[in-house]
């Protein structure tokens, strides 16, 4: 076993992946983005914590709506 182990620099890996992404055609970029979104949605749907995720989403949505109403009430006219 060769020690010490060396791990890749996360910033360098991010830079490389960003460059790879930028070389894609616009259509392929959209496909990559949509694939990422679909994967996230699948993970959410299949999560054992789905009920809590839904509860948090609804709480955040209610807070956002409350903040919007307050802003419109104060600054809307």
C-alpha positions in Angstrom: 0.0 0.0 0.0 1.4 3.4 -1.0 1.1 6.1 1.6 0.3 8.9 2.0 -2.8 8.8 -0.2 -3.4 11.8 -2.4 -6.8 13.0 -3.1 -7.6 15.2 -6.1 -8.1 18.9 -5.5 -11.9 19.5 -5.5 -11.4 23.0 -7.1 -9.4 21.5 -9.9 -12.1 18.8 -10.5 -14.8 21.5 -10.5 -12.9 23.5 -13.0 -12.4 20.5 -15.3 -16.1 19.6 -15.1 -17.1 23.2 -15.8 -14.8 23.3 -18.9 -16.3 20.0 -20.1 -19.8 21.4 -19.6 -19.0 24.6 -21.5 -17.7 22.6 -24.5 -21.2 20.9 -24.8 -23.6 22.2 -27.4 -26.6 24.2 -26.0 -28.9 21.2 -26.6 -26.6 18.9 -24.8 -26.2 21.4 -21.9 -30.0 21.4 -21.5 -30.1 17.6 -21.6 -27.5 17.5 -18.8 -29.4 20.0 -16.7 -32.7 18.2 -17.2 -31.1 14.9 -16.4 -29.8 16.3 -13.1 -33.2 17.8 -12.3 -34.9 14.4 -13.1 -32.4 12.6 -10.9 -33.1 14.9 -8.0 -36.8 14.5 -8.4 -36.5 10.7 -8.4 -34.5 10.9 -5.2 -37.1 13.1 -3.6 -40.0 10.8 -4.7 -38.2 7.6 -3.4 -36.9 9.2 -0.2 -37.8 7.5 3.0 -38.2 11.0 4.4 -40.7 12.1 1.7 -43.4 13.2 4.2 -41.0 15.5 6.1 -39.7 16.9 2.8 -43.2 17.7 1.8 -43.9 19.3 5.2 -40.8 21.5 4.9 -41.7 22.5 1.3 -45.2 23.6 2.4 -43.8 25.5 5.4 -41.3 27.3 3.2 -43.9 28.1 0.6 -46.2 29.5 3.3 -43.4 31.7 4.7 -42.5 32.9 1.2 -46.2 33.8 0.5 -46.4 35.6 3.9 -43.3 37.6 3.1 -44.6 38.5 -0.4 -47.9 39.7 1.1 -46.1 41.8 3.7 -43.8 43.4 1.0 -46.8 44.2 -1.2 -48.7 45.6 1.7 -45.8 47.8 2.7 -44.4 48.8 -0.7 -47.1 47.9 -3.2 -49.0 51.1 -3.5 
